[in-house]
Amino acid sequence: MLPQAGVELSTILKNMKHIIIITGAGKGIGKAIAIDFARAAETQNNFNPVLILVSRTLSDLEAVATKCRSYGADADIVQADIADTAQIDKLVSSTLERHGTIDCLVNNAGVGRFKPLTELTEEDFDYTISTNLKGTFFLTQKVFPVMEKNKSGHIFFITSVAAEIAFKSSSIYSMSKFGQKGLVEAMRLYAKTCNVRITNVMPGAVYTPMWGDVPKEMKATMMMPEDISGPLVNAYLLPQRTSVEELVFRPVCGDINE
Ligand SMILES: NC(=O)c1ccc[n+]([C@@H]2O[C@H](COP(=O)([O-])OP(=O)(O)OC[C@H]3O[C@@H](n4cnc5c(N)ncnc54)[C@H](OP(=O)(O)O)[C@@H]3O)[C@@H](O)[C@H]2O)c1
């Protein structure tokens, strides 16, 4: 955006909003990302995030939005299932109608069904692939042209260490995460020609609702969502000339489900 004549640059920077879509913002890692972006509104000069919080559960989003607003960030709630392309279209068009642009997309929403090979069903397959691959692809496809036109933007993909290493109980999940990594690499080819940053975030085991109940001893070895969200927000806040291409996180004891 070019400064208008007669308007102080400091005023423009102060008023400049960062429109940030975060999928899966109701729980776990996505919730921590939303809260850390909101906290940055309090601590960083001239950083005014508008957080578009997306998931299927309204009550989760309302709680996260309240917390984000308490730090002075703007937060919109969009109840949507990214496995449904019509809902993706509505999410993107309503964001553009309301805010005019999109500066950052955090592709975080993801699901996993963890079972031995022979117990996985067609429903497990469709459920996992439709969110992790179909949803991530079509949302990225819809948002990228906005950034391409702006010659600015940042897309984060929360993939996993399971995008590079397979685990026995994670065959479909790993397929989806290896697939997401393919999309990350394809997007880099488009993004580098138009000043858009792409970051592949690859966590190992993080204690979130995705894991259900875990034994106390196991929880003690796992990472926490804020261990991932803090560095992600810092990567966004770096000058646009610098792209953090990958963030890899592991519990200090290594992968815990190998
Ligand atoms: N936790 C880990 O150890 C770990 C490690 C590596 C990578 N990851 C990845 O990190 C991401 C977040 O995982 P998490 O552990 O934070 O999971 P989580 O606690 O289960 O939270 C997932 C969030 O995504 C939302 N979501 C799921 N499917 C969705 C859909 N189709 N449309 C819209 N929202 C959807 C969920 O809300 P609703 O169900 O209400 O929609 C929830 O808010 C995932 O991509 C996961 O694969 C996690």
The ligand as a MOL file (V3000), in Angstrom:
LIG
                    3D

  0  0  0     0  0            999 V3000
M  V30 BEGIN CTAB
M  V30 COUNTS 48 52 0 0 0
M  V30 BEGIN ATOM
M  V30 1 N -0.1590 -32.4250 18.2720 0
M  V30 2 C 0.8930 -32.9290 17.6460 0
M  V30 3 O 1.6720 -33.7320 18.2100 0
M  V30 4 C 1.2200 -32.5150 16.2290 0
M  V30 5 C 2.4920 -32.8190 15.7390 0
M  V30 6 C 2.8010 -32.4580 14.4250 0
M  V30 7 C 1.8730 -31.8100 13.6420 0
M  V30 8 N 0.6480 -31.5540 14.1400 0 CHG=1
M  V30 9 C -0.3060 -30.8630 13.2610 0
M  V30 10 O -0.6540 -29.6320 13.8350 0
M  V30 11 C -1.9750 -29.2610 13.4400 0
M  V30 12 C -2.7860 -28.9510 14.6920 0
M  V30 13 O -2.8360 -30.1130 15.4920 0
M  V30 14 P -3.2860 -30.1170 17.0190 0
M  V30 15 O -2.4870 -31.1580 17.6800 0
M  V30 16 O -3.3200 -28.7490 17.5500 0 CHG=-1
M  V30 17 O -4.7620 -30.7060 16.8270 0
M  V30 18 P -6.0890 -30.4860 17.6950 0
M  V30 19 O -5.7520 -30.1780 19.0990 0
M  V30 20 O -6.9470 -31.6600 17.4030 0
M  V30 21 O -6.7290 -29.1790 17.0230 0
M  V30 22 C -7.0470 -29.2100 15.6640 0
M  V30 23 C -7.8610 -27.9800 15.3160 0
M  V30 24 O -8.2250 -28.0780 13.9340 0
M  V30 25 C -9.6460 -27.9570 13.7980 0
M  V30 26 N -10.0720 -28.7120 12.6290 0
M  V30 27 C -9.8910 -30.0340 12.3910 0
M  V30 28 N -10.4380 -30.3780 11.2310 0
M  V30 29 C -10.9800 -29.2510 10.7140 0
M  V30 30 C -11.7070 -28.9700 9.5350 0
M  V30 31 N -12.0040 -29.9240 8.6430 0
M  V30 32 N -12.1020 -27.7090 9.2990 0
M  V30 33 C -11.8350 -26.7330 10.1950 0
M  V30 34 N -11.1560 -26.9390 11.3330 0
M  V30 35 C -10.7490 -28.1840 11.5850 0
M  V30 36 C -10.1660 -28.4790 15.1330 0
M  V30 37 O -11.4260 -27.9660 15.4900 0
M  V30 38 P -12.8350 -28.6450 15.1580 0
M  V30 39 O -12.6740 -30.1160 15.3710 0
M  V30 40 O -13.7450 -27.9640 16.1010 0
M  V30 41 O -13.0730 -28.2700 13.7350 0
M  V30 42 C -9.1480 -27.9010 16.0970 0
M  V30 43 O -9.4540 -26.5510 16.3900 0
M  V30 44 C -2.5020 -30.4380 12.6280 0
M  V30 45 O -2.3420 -30.1890 11.2650 0
M  V30 46 C -1.6230 -31.5860 13.0650 0
M  V30 47 O -1.5370 -32.5830 12.0780 0
M  V30 48 C 0.2900 -31.8770 15.4300 0
M  V30 END ATOM
M  V30 BEGIN BOND
M  V30 1 1 1 2
M  V30 2 2 2 3
M  V30 3 1 2 4
M  V30 4 1 4 5
M  V30 5 2 4 48
M  V30 6 2 5 6
M  V30 7 1 6 7
M  V30 8 2 7 8
M  V30 9 1 8 9
M  V30 10 1 8 48
M  V30 11 1 9 10
M  V30 12 1 9 46
M  V30 13 1 10 11
M  V30 14 1 11 12
M  V30 15 1 11 44
M  V30 16 1 12 13
M  V30 17 1 13 14
M  V30 18 2 14 15
M  V30 19 1 14 16
M  V30 20 1 14 17
M  V30 21 1 17 18
M  V30 22 2 18 19
M  V30 23 1 18 20
M  V30 24 1 18 21
M  V30 25 1 21 22
M  V30 26 1 22 23
M  V30 27 1 23 24
M  V30 28 1 23 42
M  V30 29 1 24 25
M  V30 30 1 25 26
M  V30 31 1 25 36
M  V30 32 1 26 27
M  V30 33 1 26 35
M  V30 34 2 27 28
M  V30 35 1 28 29
M  V30 36 1 29 30
M  V30 37 2 29 35
M  V30 38 1 30 31
M  V30 39 2 30 32
M  V30 40 1 32 33
M  V30 41 2 33 34
M  V30 42 1 34 35
M  V30 43 1 36 37
M  V30 44 1 36 42
M  V30 45 1 37 38
M  V30 46 2 38 39
M  V30 47 1 38 40
M  V30 48 1 38 41
M  V30 49 1 42 43
M  V30 50 1 44 45
M  V30 51 1 44 46
M  V30 52 1 46 47
M  V30 END BOND
M  V30 END CTAB
M  END
